[in-house]
Amino acid sequence: MSYKSRFFAMVAAALLVVSLPSAGYAAGQTEEELAHQIQEYVPGVGVDDILAGAHAWSAESGQDVRTVLVEALEQARDNQIVQRRSGISERGSGARDTELRKSDYKGDVFYEPVWPAGHVGIFGGNNWIVEAPGLGQVSHWKWVWDKRVLSGTRYFYYHVSQATQDAAADYAYNNLLERPYSINFAVNKGMNPHRLNCSQLVWFAYMRATGTDIDGNGGMGVYPKDLTVGSLPYNYKTVW
């Protein structure tokens, strides 16, 4: 099974609308210049981190480093557009005013429409989750009644076997707890992550445990929204 490009597009905070350079202009830019452009979408991430991720994925995939950076820049721009069209603004989407509910199946995924890029976690059972919660925290498991979410949080199962969902959930619990958080969504498809963000954790659990790629848009990085689109996910419940 061939791997898709694994370059993680960074979580944006206080994003600005930036014009994407034309392919001709990008062709004349250095790696550092491209990394600085990516950083405009993700100001919390260092240029050195962006470049390190690009070089690591280049070595793993055989892709040219500049190609990786150009594609990551395109996806960072596209993700910002999707988030704004989804109604998620810098002001957020309201208070975390409701308790996360039980899922129908083990291995289901919840998507919370929180600024700036959304948040996802995987159900280890129908009444507990595994997630990478955010900066300054490590990945952990939590009972649903201890998790507060925004109204509009959606639940998904995937059009795969229940055995596949079970295996992904088990892998997340057995292998991906206590990992420091990464804000670098621009190279988050590497297969040996030391840090994890929320969508990276869920995607990696499915990919590593079963070889199932649940990234619906096939881009260089996997954002939370990417796990809710395509032919595999089915939204069966929304919390209001």
PyMOL commands that set and color helices and strands:
alter all, ss='L'
color gray80, all
select helices_A, chain A and resi 23-27+31-41+47-61+65-85+144-146+162-175+198-210+224-228
alter helices_A, ss='H'
color red, helices_A
select strands_A, chain A and resi 98-99+109-112+119-125+128-131+140-143+148-149+153-158+233-239
alter strands_A, ss='S'
color yellow, strands_A
deselect
rebuild
show_as cartoon
